[in-house]
Amino acid sequence: CRRRVVTVKVIASSLTIGFGGAAGREGPMVQIGSAIGSVVGRFTNLSQQNIRTLVTCGAAGGIAATFNAPIAAAMFSMEVLIGRVHTGFLLVLLTSLSSCMIARYFLGNFPAFMAPAYDLVSPGELPLYFLMGTLIGFAAMGYIKLLYWSEDVFGAWKFPDWLKPAVGGLLVGLILRFFPQIYGAGFPAIESALWVRFPWELLLALFVAEMVANCATLGSGGSGGVFAPSLYMGAMLGGAFGSLANGLFPEWTAGSGAYAMVGMAAFFAAIAKAPTTSILILFEMTNDYRIMLPLMAAVGGSGYVSHRMSPYSIYTLKLQRRGIDFPGRQADEPAPVARPASSTEPAGA
């Protein structure tokens, strides 16, 4: 069964993303890597604890190879999938390292995004970054609600399951007619936001377009992840905020590209409740350490809003909706209630 998952995920994700679906690559890569780890563990008759470690290693390897970010990939597996750092972290780190080295051998050693070098222009910017983070936190919570609402809508339709992704694809196609910048994972548009090539009005429009297209893609049953879309939406929102801030305070604020860069981490931190991973992965994806203080301020703001509004991340909420208990659940989180799984459950969440 797990071998079939690997094959089906590769085909379904390639078709979804390759034909323009608004989804990320990391969701399928995490599932494929985890399935491989599970198959290896069961084939070698390992204990359940060791199999769980291999599953975590597989997920880290998939993230590391996809985004050329070995440290953040290992932390992602611990912070998001497990909810804590345990004794298997060394194995996870080694798997992430080896996977990243193989990817670099075949694909080259390049950062995921080529961006200008940004820095903190003035200490007075930090409150602005924190304010931006809080606004992004509210937007991220709205995105999670819309994503699972779309899944419920598609799940309630009495159409054949194979027809639902076609409806979602039609909606995405209509959006692409007006906003071709959201095609696929949208990395070229993110780089354009980092290089300040879009006006703030277009940035806001692209944020809305990406959110609706991603919810249509995943809610209808398309195979993809939420990490790349979260970077996209964070970059667009951050860039729009930065454009307005720079227009009001041009002498002591950086360009909108700096806010777009920081906004990516803030948005993912809010939906995944993973502040450490968010800071590390943006650092590794851009190779720019000088933006670290603004990163911490914005991630702190978005993380605060996220934790105040919901005890669940976009990943653990999916498990809670299915009635599945999960490791790392906090004591103040309500226990999951069993719920029938929908055939159109968002694949990357």
C-alpha positions as a Markdown table, in Angstrom:
| # | Residue | x | y | z |
|---|---|---|---|---|
| 1 | Cys | 0.0 | 0.0 | 0.0 |
| 2 | Arg | 2.8 | 2.4 | 0.9 |
| 3 | Arg | 4.7 | 1.6 | -2.3 |
| 4 | Arg | 1.5 | 2.5 | -4.2 |
| 5 | Val | 1.4 | 5.8 | -2.3 |
| 6 | Val | 4.9 | 6.7 | -3.5 |
| 7 | Thr | 4.0 | 6.0 | -7.1 |
| 8 | Val | 0.6 | 7.7 | -7.1 |
| 9 | Lys | 2.0 | 10.7 | -5.3 |
| 10 | Val | 4.8 | 11.2 | -7.8 |
| 11 | Ile | 2.3 | 11.0 | -10.7 |
| 12 | Ala | -0.5 | 13.1 | -9.2 |
| 13 | Ser | 1.8 | 15.8 | -7.9 |
| 14 | Ser | 3.7 | 16.1 | -11.2 |
| 15 | Leu | 0.4 | 16.4 | -13.1 |
| 16 | Thr | -1.1 | 18.9 | -10.6 |
| 17 | Ile | 1.9 | 21.2 | -10.4 |
| 18 | Gly | 3.2 | 20.7 | -13.9 |
| 19 | Phe | -0.2 | 21.7 | -15.4 |
| 20 | Gly | -0.4 | 24.9 | -13.4 |
| 21 | Gly | -2.1 | 23.9 | -10.1 |
| 22 | Ala | -1.4 | 26.5 | -7.4 |
| 23 | Ala | 0.3 | 24.1 | -5.0 |
| 24 | Gly | 3.8 | 23.4 | -3.6 |
| 25 | Arg | 6.2 | 20.6 | -4.0 |
| 26 | Glu | 7.0 | 20.0 | -0.4 |
| 27 | Gly | 3.8 | 18.3 | 0.6 |
| 28 | Pro | 4.2 | 15.4 | -1.9 |
| 29 | Met | 7.9 | 15.2 | -1.1 |
| 30 | Val | 7.2 | 14.9 | 2.6 |
| 31 | Gln | 4.7 | 12.2 | 2.0 |
| 32 | Ile | 6.9 | 10.3 | -0.5 |
| 33 | Gly | 9.9 | 10.5 | 1.7 |
| 34 | Ser | 7.9 | 9.4 | 4.8 |
| 35 | Ala | 6.4 | 6.5 | 2.8 |
| 36 | Ile | 9.9 | 5.4 | 1.7 |
| 37 | Gly | 11.1 | 5.5 | 5.3 |
| 38 | Ser | 8.1 | 3.5 | 6.5 |
| 39 | Val | 8.6 | 0.8 | 3.7 |
| 40 | Val | 12.3 | 0.5 | 4.6 |
| 41 | Gly | 11.5 | 0.2 | 8.3 |
| 42 | Arg | 8.8 | -2.5 | 7.9 |
| 43 | Phe | 10.9 | -4.4 | 5.4 |
| 44 | Thr | 13.8 | -4.6 | 7.9 |
| 45 | Asn | 11.4 | -5.5 | 10.8 |
| 46 | Leu | 12.3 | -2.5 | 12.9 |
| 47 | Ser | 10.4 | -1.5 | 16.0 |
| 48 | Gln | 7.6 | 1.1 | 15.8 |
| 49 | Gln | 9.8 | 3.7 | 17.4 |
| 50 | Asn | 12.5 | 3.2 | 14.8 |
| 51 | Ile | 10.0 | 3.2 | 12.0 |
| 52 | Arg | 8.7 | 6.6 | 13.2 |
| 53 | Thr | 12.3 | 7.9 | 13.2 |
| 54 | Leu | 12.7 | 6.7 | 9.6 |
| 55 | Val | 9.5 | 8.3 | 8.6 |
| 56 | Thr | 10.7 | 11.6 | 10.1 |
| 57 | Cys | 14.1 | 11.1 | 8.3 |
| 58 | Gly | 12.3 | 10.6 | 5.0 |
| 59 | Ala | 10.3 | 13.8 | 5.4 |
| 60 | Ala | 13.4 | 15.8 | 6.2 |
| 61 | Gly | 15.2 | 14.3 | 3.2 |
| 62 | Gly | 12.4 | 15.4 | 0.9 |
| 63 | Ile | 12.4 | 19.0 | 2.2 |
| 64 | Ala | 16.2 | 19.3 | 2.1 |
| 65 | Ala | 16.4 | 18.1 | -1.5 |
| 66 | Thr | 13.5 | 20.3 | -2.6 |
| 67 | Phe | 14.6 | 23.6 | -1.1 |
| 68 | Asn | 18.4 | 23.1 | -0.6 |
| 69 | Ala | 17.9 | 23.8 | 3.1 |
| 70 | Pro | 19.3 | 20.9 | 5.2 |
| 71 | Ile | 19.2 | 22.5 | 8.6 |
| 72 | Ala | 15.7 | 23.9 | 8.3 |
| 73 | Ala | 14.5 | 20.5 | 6.8 |
| 74 | Ala | 15.7 | 18.7 | 9.9 |
| 75 | Met | 14.1 | 21.3 | 12.2 |
| 76 | Phe | 10.8 | 21.1 | 10.1 |
| 77 | Ser | 10.6 | 17.4 | 10.8 |
| 78 | Met | 11.1 | 17.9 | 14.5 |
| 79 | Glu | 9.1 | 21.1 | 15.0 |
| 80 | Val | 6.2 | 20.4 | 12.7 |
| 81 | Leu | 5.9 | 16.6 | 12.3 |
| 82 | Ile | 7.0 | 15.5 | 15.8 |
| 83 | Gly | 6.4 | 18.6 | 17.9 |
| 84 | Arg | 9.6 | 18.3 | 19.8 |
| 85 | Val | 13.3 | 17.5 | 19.4 |
| 86 | His | 14.1 | 13.9 | 20.4 |
| 87 | Thr | 17.0 | 11.5 | 20.4 |
| 88 | Gly | 16.6 | 10.7 | 16.7 |
| 89 | Phe | 17.5 | 14.2 | 15.7 |
| 90 | Leu | 21.0 | 13.2 | 14.8 |
| 91 | Leu | 19.7 | 10.6 | 12.3 |
| 92 | Val | 17.3 | 13.2 | 10.9 |
| 93 | Leu | 20.1 | 15.7 | 10.5 |
| 94 | Leu | 22.3 | 13.1 | 8.7 |
| 95 | Thr | 19.5 | 12.1 | 6.3 |
| 96 | Ser | 18.8 | 15.8 | 5.6 |
| 97 | Leu | 22.5 | 16.4 | 4.9 |
| 98 | Ser | 22.9 | 13.4 | 2.6 |
| 99 | Ser | 19.7 | 14.2 | 0.7 |
| 100 | Cys | 20.8 | 17.8 | 0.2 |
| 101 | Met | 24.2 | 16.8 | -1.0 |
| 102 | Ile | 22.8 | 14.4 | -3.6 |
| 103 | Ala | 20.4 | 17.1 | -4.8 |
| 104 | Arg | 23.3 | 19.6 | -5.1 |
| 105 | Tyr | 25.4 | 17.1 | -7.1 |
| 106 | Phe | 22.6 | 16.8 | -9.7 |
| 107 | Leu | 21.0 | 20.2 | -9.6 |
| 108 | Gly | 23.8 | 22.5 | -8.4 |
| 109 | Asn | 24.2 | 24.5 | -5.2 |
| 110 | Phe | 22.0 | 27.6 | -5.6 |
| 111 | Pro | 19.7 | 29.4 | -3.2 |
| 112 | Ala | 16.0 | 28.9 | -3.9 |
| 113 | Phe | 15.6 | 32.7 | -4.4 |
| 114 | Met | 18.0 | 35.2 | -5.8 |
| 115 | Ala | 17.3 | 38.4 | -4.0 |
| 116 | Pro | 19.1 | 41.7 | -3.2 |
| 117 | Ala | 20.9 | 42.0 | 0.1 |
| 118 | Tyr | 18.6 | 43.7 | 2.6 |
| 119 | Asp | 19.4 | 45.0 | 6.0 |
| 120 | Leu | 17.7 | 46.7 | 8.9 |
| 121 | Val | 17.8 | 50.4 | 8.0 |
| 122 | Ser | 16.8 | 51.8 | 11.4 |
| 123 | Pro | 15.8 | 50.3 | 14.7 |
| 124 | Gly | 12.5 | 52.1 | 14.2 |
| 125 | Glu | 11.7 | 49.6 | 11.5 |
| 126 | Leu | 11.3 | 46.7 | 14.0 |
| 127 | Pro | 7.9 | 47.8 | 15.3 |
| 128 | Leu | 6.8 | 48.0 | 11.6 |
| 129 | Tyr | 8.0 | 44.4 | 11.0 |
| 130 | Phe | 6.1 | 43.3 | 14.1 |
| 131 | Leu | 3.0 | 45.1 | 13.0 |
| 132 | Met | 3.3 | 43.4 | 9.6 |
| 133 | Gly | 3.7 | 40.1 | 11.3 |
| 134 | Thr | 0.5 | 40.5 | 13.2 |
| 135 | Leu | -1.4 | 41.4 | 10.1 |
| 136 | Ile | 0.0 | 38.5 | 8.2 |
| 137 | Gly | -1.0 | 36.3 | 11.2 |
| 138 | Phe | -4.6 | 37.3 | 10.8 |
| 139 | Ala | -4.4 | 36.7 | 7.0 |
| 140 | Ala | -2.9 | 33.2 | 7.6 |
| 141 | Met | -5.7 | 32.2 | 9.9 |
| 142 | Gly | -8.2 | 33.3 | 7.3 |
| 143 | Tyr | -6.3 | 31.2 | 4.7 |
| 144 | Ile | -6.6 | 28.1 | 6.8 |
| 145 | Lys | -10.3 | 28.6 | 7.3 |
| 146 | Leu | -10.8 | 29.1 | 3.6 |
| 147 | Leu | -8.7 | 26.0 | 2.7 |
| 148 | Tyr | -10.7 | 23.6 | 4.9 |
| 149 | Trp | -14.0 | 25.3 | 3.9 |
| 150 | Ser | -13.2 | 24.6 | 0.3 |
| 151 | Glu | -12.4 | 21.0 | 1.2 |
| 152 | Asp | -15.8 | 20.7 | 2.9 |
| 153 | Val | -17.6 | 22.2 | -0.1 |
| 154 | Phe | -16.0 | 19.9 | -2.6 |
| 155 | Gly | -16.4 | 16.9 | -0.2 |
| 156 | Ala | -20.2 | 17.6 | 0.1 |
| 157 | Trp | -20.7 | 17.7 | -3.7 |
| 158 | Lys | -22.3 | 14.6 | -5.0 |
| 159 | Phe | -20.0 | 14.5 | -8.0 |
| 160 | Pro | -17.7 | 11.6 | -8.9 |
| 161 | Asp | -14.4 | 12.0 | -7.1 |
| 162 | Trp | -12.5 | 12.1 | -10.4 |
| 163 | Leu | -14.6 | 15.1 | -11.6 |
| 164 | Lys | -13.9 | 17.3 | -8.6 |
| 165 | Pro | -10.2 | 18.1 | -9.5 |
| 166 | Ala | -11.4 | 19.0 | -12.9 |
| 167 | Val | -13.8 | 21.6 | -11.4 |
| 168 | Gly | -10.9 | 22.9 | -9.3 |
| 169 | Gly | -8.7 | 23.1 | -12.3 |
| 170 | Leu | -11.3 | 25.1 | -14.2 |
| 171 | Leu | -11.4 | 27.6 | -11.4 |
| 172 | Val | -7.6 | 27.9 | -11.3 |
| 173 | Gly | -7.6 | 28.3 | -15.1 |
| 174 | Leu | -10.1 | 31.2 | -14.9 |
| 175 | Ile | -7.9 | 32.9 | -12.3 |
| 176 | Leu | -4.7 | 32.3 | -14.4 |
| 177 | Arg | -6.5 | 34.0 | -17.3 |
| 178 | Phe | -6.2 | 37.3 | -15.4 |
| 179 | Phe | -3.2 | 36.6 | -13.1 |
| 180 | Pro | -0.7 | 34.3 | -14.9 |
| 181 | Gln | 1.9 | 35.1 | -12.2 |
| 182 | Ile | 0.3 | 32.4 | -9.9 |
| 183 | Tyr | 1.1 | 29.6 | -12.3 |
| 184 | Gly | 2.5 | 26.5 | -10.4 |
| 185 | Ala | 4.6 | 27.1 | -7.3 |
| 186 | Gly | 5.0 | 30.8 | -8.3 |
| 187 | Phe | 8.7 | 31.2 | -7.6 |
| 188 | Pro | 9.3 | 33.7 | -10.4 |
| 189 | Ala | 6.6 | 36.0 | -9.1 |
| 190 | Ile | 8.1 | 35.7 | -5.6 |
| 191 | Glu | 11.5 | 36.8 | -7.0 |
| 192 | Ser | 9.8 | 39.7 | -8.7 |
| 193 | Ala | 8.3 | 40.8 | -5.4 |
| 194 | Leu | 11.8 | 40.5 | -3.8 |
| 195 | Trp | 13.2 | 42.7 | -6.6 |
| 196 | Val | 10.4 | 45.3 | -6.2 |
| 197 | Arg | 9.0 | 44.8 | -9.7 |
| 198 | Phe | 5.3 | 44.8 | -8.7 |
| 199 | Pro | 3.2 | 47.8 | -7.5 |
| 200 | Trp | 1.4 | 47.3 | -4.2 |
| 201 | Glu | -2.0 | 47.0 | -5.8 |
| 202 | Leu | -0.9 | 44.1 | -7.9 |
| 203 | Leu | 0.8 | 42.5 | -4.9 |
| 204 | Leu | -2.5 | 42.5 | -3.0 |
| 205 | Ala | -4.4 | 41.2 | -6.0 |
| 206 | Leu | -1.9 | 38.3 | -6.4 |
| 207 | Phe | -2.3 | 37.5 | -2.7 |
| 208 | Val | -6.0 | 37.0 | -3.1 |
| 209 | Ala | -5.6 | 35.2 | -6.4 |
| 210 | Glu | -3.1 | 32.7 | -5.0 |
| 211 | Met | -5.2 | 32.0 | -1.9 |
| 212 | Val | -8.3 | 31.3 | -3.9 |
| 213 | Ala | -6.4 | 29.2 | -6.5 |
| 214 | Asn | -4.6 | 27.2 | -3.9 |
| 215 | Cys | -7.8 | 26.4 | -2.0 |
| 216 | Ala | -9.4 | 25.4 | -5.3 |
| 217 | Thr | -6.5 | 23.2 | -6.2 |
| 218 | Leu | -6.1 | 21.4 | -2.8 |
| 219 | Gly | -9.7 | 21.5 | -1.8 |
| 220 | Ser | -10.8 | 19.8 | -5.0 |
| 221 | Gly | -8.4 | 16.9 | -4.4 |
| 222 | Gly | -5.2 | 18.1 | -6.2 |
| 223 | Ser | -1.9 | 16.8 | -5.0 |
| 224 | Gly | 0.4 | 19.5 | -3.6 |
| 225 | Gly | 1.7 | 21.3 | -0.6 |
| 226 | Val | 1.0 | 24.5 | 1.3 |
| 227 | Phe | 4.6 | 25.6 | 2.0 |
| 228 | Ala | 5.3 | 27.2 | -1.4 |
| 229 | Pro | 1.9 | 28.9 | -1.5 |
| 230 | Ser | 2.4 | 30.3 | 2.0 |
| 231 | Leu | 5.7 | 31.8 | 0.9 |
| 232 | Tyr | 4.0 | 33.3 | -2.1 |
| 233 | Met | 1.2 | 34.8 | -0.1 |
| 234 | Gly | 3.6 | 36.1 | 2.6 |
| 235 | Ala | 5.8 | 37.7 | -0.1 |
| 236 | Met | 2.8 | 39.5 | -1.7 |
| 237 | Leu | 1.4 | 40.7 | 1.6 |
| 238 | Gly | 4.8 | 41.7 | 2.9 |
| 239 | Gly | 5.7 | 43.5 | -0.3 |
| 240 | Ala | 2.4 | 45.4 | -0.2 |
| 241 | Phe | 2.9 | 46.4 | 3.4 |
| 242 | Gly | 6.5 | 47.4 | 2.7 |
| 243 | Ser | 5.5 | 49.6 | -0.3 |
| 244 | Leu | 3.1 | 51.5 | 1.9 |
| 245 | Ala | 5.6 | 51.8 | 4.8 |
| 246 | Asn | 8.4 | 53.0 | 2.5 |
| 247 | Gly | 6.0 | 55.5 | 0.9 |
| 248 | Leu | 5.2 | 56.9 | 4.4 |
| 249 | Phe | 8.7 | 56.7 | 5.9 |
| 250 | Pro | 11.2 | 56.6 | 3.1 |
| 251 | Glu | 14.1 | 57.8 | 5.1 |
| 252 | Trp | 14.2 | 55.0 | 7.7 |
| 253 | Thr | 12.6 | 52.0 | 6.0 |
| 254 | Ala | 14.0 | 49.5 | 3.6 |
| 255 | Gly | 12.5 | 48.8 | 0.2 |
| 256 | Ser | 9.4 | 46.7 | -0.2 |
| 257 | Gly | 11.5 | 43.7 | -1.2 |
| 258 | Ala | 12.8 | 43.4 | 2.4 |
| 259 | Tyr | 9.3 | 43.2 | 3.7 |
| 260 | Ala | 8.4 | 40.7 | 1.0 |
| 261 | Met | 11.3 | 38.5 | 2.1 |
| 262 | Val | 10.4 | 38.7 | 5.8 |
| 263 | Gly | 6.7 | 38.2 | 5.0 |
| 264 | Met | 7.4 | 34.8 | 3.6 |
| 265 | Ala | 8.7 | 33.5 | 6.9 |
| 266 | Ala | 5.9 | 35.2 | 8.9 |
| 267 | Phe | 3.1 | 33.6 | 6.9 |
| 268 | Phe | 4.5 | 30.1 | 7.1 |
| 269 | Ala | 5.3 | 30.5 | 10.8 |
| 270 | Ala | 1.6 | 31.4 | 11.4 |
| 271 | Ile | 0.1 | 28.5 | 9.5 |
| 272 | Ala | 2.6 | 25.9 | 10.7 |
| 273 | Lys | 3.2 | 27.2 | 14.2 |
| 274 | Ala | 6.9 | 26.7 | 13.4 |
| 275 | Pro | 8.8 | 29.9 | 14.1 |
| 276 | Thr | 12.3 | 28.3 | 14.3 |
| 277 | Thr | 11.8 | 26.4 | 11.0 |
| 278 | Ser | 10.5 | 29.6 | 9.4 |
| 279 | Ile | 13.5 | 31.7 | 10.4 |
| 280 | Leu | 16.0 | 29.0 | 9.4 |
| 281 | Ile | 14.5 | 28.1 | 6.1 |
| 282 | Leu | 14.3 | 31.6 | 4.9 |
| 283 | Phe | 17.9 | 32.2 | 5.9 |
| 284 | Glu | 19.0 | 29.0 | 4.0 |
| 285 | Met | 16.8 | 29.8 | 0.9 |
| 286 | Thr | 18.2 | 33.3 | 0.6 |
| 287 | Asn | 21.7 | 33.0 | 2.1 |
| 288 | Asp | 21.1 | 36.4 | 3.8 |
| 289 | Tyr | 21.7 | 36.6 | 7.5 |
| 290 | Arg | 21.5 | 40.4 | 7.8 |
| 291 | Ile | 17.7 | 40.3 | 7.7 |
| 292 | Met | 17.6 | 38.1 | 10.9 |
| 293 | Leu | 16.3 | 40.8 | 13.3 |
| 294 | Pro | 13.4 | 41.8 | 11.1 |
| 295 | Leu | 12.6 | 38.1 | 10.6 |
| 296 | Met | 12.4 | 37.5 | 14.4 |
| 297 | Ala | 10.2 | 40.6 | 14.9 |
| 298 | Ala | 7.7 | 39.6 | 12.1 |
| 299 | Val | 7.7 | 35.9 | 13.0 |
| 300 | Gly | 7.1 | 36.8 | 16.6 |
| 301 | Gly | 4.1 | 38.9 | 15.6 |
| 302 | Ser | 2.5 | 36.3 | 13.3 |
| 303 | Gly | 3.2 | 33.5 | 15.7 |
| 304 | Tyr | 1.5 | 35.4 | 18.6 |
| 305 | Val | -1.6 | 35.9 | 16.5 |
| 306 | Ser | -1.6 | 32.3 | 15.3 |
| 307 | His | -1.4 | 30.8 | 18.8 |
| 308 | Arg | -4.0 | 33.2 | 20.2 |
| 309 | Met | -6.5 | 32.3 | 17.5 |
| 310 | Ser | -6.1 | 28.5 | 17.2 |
| 311 | Pro | -4.2 | 25.7 | 19.0 |
| 312 | Tyr | -3.8 | 23.9 | 15.7 |
| 313 | Ser | -1.4 | 24.3 | 12.8 |
| 314 | Ile | -2.6 | 23.7 | 9.3 |
| 315 | Tyr | -1.1 | 20.2 | 9.6 |
| 316 | Thr | -2.4 | 19.2 | 13.0 |
| 317 | Leu | -5.8 | 20.6 | 12.2 |
| 318 | Lys | -6.1 | 18.0 | 9.4 |
| 319 | Leu | -5.4 | 15.2 | 11.9 |
| 320 | Gln | -7.8 | 16.7 | 14.4 |
| 321 | Arg | -10.6 | 16.8 | 11.8 |
| 322 | Arg | -10.0 | 13.1 | 11.1 |
| 323 | Gly | -10.0 | 12.2 | 14.7 |
| 324 | Ile | -6.4 | 11.2 | 14.8 |
| 325 | Asp | -4.3 | 11.9 | 17.9 |
| 326 | Phe | -0.8 | 13.2 | 17.1 |
| 327 | Pro | 2.6 | 13.6 | 18.9 |
| 328 | Gly | 3.4 | 16.9 | 20.3 |
| 329 | Arg | -0.2 | 17.9 | 21.1 |
| 330 | Gln | -0.2 | 20.5 | 23.8 |
| 331 | Ala | -2.0 | 19.9 | 27.1 |
| 332 | Asp | -4.4 | 22.8 | 26.4 |
| 333 | Glu | -5.3 | 21.5 | 23.0 |
| 334 | Pro | -8.7 | 19.6 | 22.8 |
| 335 | Ala | -8.5 | 16.0 | 22.0 |
| 336 | Pro | -9.4 | 15.1 | 18.4 |
| 337 | Val | -13.0 | 14.1 | 17.6 |
| 338 | Ala | -13.5 | 11.3 | 15.1 |
| 339 | Arg | -14.7 | 12.6 | 11.8 |
| 340 | Pro | -15.1 | 10.7 | 8.4 |
| 341 | Ala | -12.2 | 11.5 | 6.1 |
| 342 | Ser | -13.1 | 13.3 | 2.9 |
| 343 | Ser | -11.9 | 12.0 | -0.4 |
| 344 | Thr | -10.9 | 15.6 | -1.3 |
| 345 | Glu | -8.8 | 16.3 | 1.9 |
| 346 | Pro | -6.2 | 18.9 | 1.0 |
| 347 | Ala | -3.2 | 16.8 | 0.0 |
| 348 | Gly | -0.5 | 19.1 | 1.2 |
| 349 | Ala | -1.9 | 20.3 | 4.5 |
